[in-house]
């Protein structure tokens, strides 16, 4: 494992996450939190609306913009 400056005690170090960067602003979505929140989560990243969709069966997630792309 590589060293990191900040480590959340609330998540296992190998917790899978889905990340996004929009114009230099980054956000991470832990899979366990997505599962708790439901199949679809709406969020705002740097002033842009995104929707995170989780497929629990396959343990994958995708991020879509406001147009669904």
N, C-alpha and C positions, 0 to 999 in steps of 0.2 A: 504494500500500500504506500502511497505517496503522502508526504506531510501536508497538512492543511492548516490555515491560520485559525479557522473557526470550525468547531465541531459541535453540532446540536446534541445534547444528551438525550433528547426526546426520540431520536431515530437511531436504528442500528447503523453502523458504519457502511454496511453493504446494502442498505435500503435502496431499491431501484427508484430512480426519479426520471421524470420527463422534464427537459429544460427548454427554454426559449430565450432568445435575445432579439430585441427590437430596438434598433438605433442605439445600441450600447447599453440598454437596460435589460438585465437578466432576471429571470424568475424560474424557480424549480418547483415541480409538483411531485411530491412523494407518492408512489403508487398506493401506499396504505391510506393516505389521506384522501386520495381520489376515490378509493373504494368506500370509504366512510361517507363521503359527500354525495355519492350517487353516480349514475352513468354519465351525466353531463354536468360540467361546471363552467359557468360564465365568469370571466375575469377581465380586468383592464390591465394592459401592459403598456406603459409609456403613452397613455392616451388612446390606445387602440383596443377595441373590444375583441376578445378571443373566446373560443369555447373549447374546453378540453373534454374529450370523449374517451371514456375508459371501456375496454373490452376485458372484463374480469376473467372470462373463460380462457383467453389467450395471454392474460397478463401484459397487455399492450395498451398504449394510449396514443391519441393523435390530437394535434392542436389545429383549429380552424379559425380563419378570420371571420368578420361579420358577414361576408358574402358566402360563407360555407366552403371556402377553398382551403 
